[in-house]
């Protein structure tokens, strides 16, 4: 699968492709790249920020970290 790279307003559009715009300071960039291992395919998604996090981005990051920690305590084999 082709990699998806979108920044700024386009980063909120699922499977958005680049359109040649410059990434501005403070904007976030959405990256989705495909991987394949022994014919098992998957996507890896990451978000990066060009500069410091805004207050809302920091709040969202903390909420996601708390949620992941809670999920790890609840998930068990089987």
N, C-alpha and C positions, 0 to 999 in steps of 0.2 A: 504494500500500500504506500502511497506517496505521503511524505511528511506534510503536516499542516502546521503553518506558522502564522499566527495572527496577532496583531497588537492593537492597543487602544480600543476604540469602539467595536472593531471587528472581532476582538477576542471573545465577545459574548455570543458569537454566532457559531453554532456547532458545525464542525468540518469546514470552517471558513479557510480560504486560501489567501496567500499574501497578495497585495495589490501594489507593491512598490513604494509604500509610504515610509517615511523615516520614523524610527522609534524615538519618541520624545522623552525627556527626563520625567520620571515619576510614573510612566505608563507601565502597565503589565503586559507581558507577552505570553501567549498560550502556545505550547509546543505539543504536538502529538506525532510520535514516530512509531512505525511498525517494527516488530521484531519477529524473528522466526527461529525456533530451536527444534530440530528433529521433526519438522513439518507441523509443529504447533505454533500458531500465529497469535499474536496479541498486540495490543496498542499500549504504549507507555505515554502518559500525559503528565506534563509538568507546567507550572506557571512560574515565571521569573519576573522580577520587577527591576526596571532600569532606574536605580536610585533608592532612596529611602522609602519605606512603607508609609502610606497615608494612615491616619487614625482608623479609618474604616477597614483598610486592608489588614492592619495589625489586629484589629478586633476579629475579623474573619479568620485570620491565621490561628489565633488563640482558640477560637471556638472549634475549628477543625482539629486542632491538636487535642483538645479536651474530649471531643467526640471519639477520636481514634483511640485514646487511652481507655475510655469507657467501654468501647467495643471489644478491646483486647481482654478486658476482665470478664466479659460475657461469653465470648466465643470459646467453644471447647470442641475437641475432636468428636466425630460421630454425629 
